[in-house]
């Protein structure tokens, strides 16, 4: 559904995994990353202290990880920290200037809700509304949105500030949240979100 009421001052913007490892070129490059980045920056600039950056942290070496993650990092051995270098986990250069006051939360899986650290921080800050941007739309952004729904947050998806590797994946996510999850997620472009964020 579109935005139905003002977004409160204490809303938190979660910017999902806008890291160097997902910038073109590279094995995990997200094609729309460069086009999405300026929209993400506009959201952050509204209230930098109200931004949390999540960062996906790959396994240290091939074969590390639990269960299916072990074979995942055998498949993607070149993207382990040992082979690719720790610099791949850093935020895009344009975003690094916002930390601090923006915060960073690292995660070893797609969902930032793993381990409860993020939820505890939001609860302690009396946050009840989340704005979500970043990548990749049908992986880590999806996991972020589903967790926000489960925990009962009012959730606003920045439609033009999420990126994916394909038009099909991006359009599928927008359809999913404007139709199937329309009661739980408000979907709007950055300009509209900025207008409603009081």
Number of C-alpha atoms within 10 A of each C-alpha: 15 15 17 8 8 12 21 14 13 16 23 23 27 26 26 27 28 30 23 19 25 23 19 14 11 11 12 14 16 21 18 21 24 13 13 19 20 14 21 23 16 15 25 21 13 13 17 20 16 21 26 23 23 25 23 22 19 25 21 18 19 21 17 17 17 9 8 8 16 16 15 16 20 16 12 17 20 15 23 21 18 14 12 16 12 15 11 19 20 17 22 19 11 11 19 13 12 18 15 11 13 19 15 17 15 15 19 14 16 20 20 27 18 13 10 9 13 18 17 12 11 17 10 9 12 11 18 17 20 24 25 28 32 28 25 26 27 19 14 21 26 20 18 21 24 18 16 22 16 9 11 12 18 18 25 25 28 24 22 19 26 28 26 23 18 13 11 9 16 19 14 13 19 20 13 13 19 19 12 11 15 14 13 20 26 21 23 20 16 19 13 13 22 15 10 15 17 11
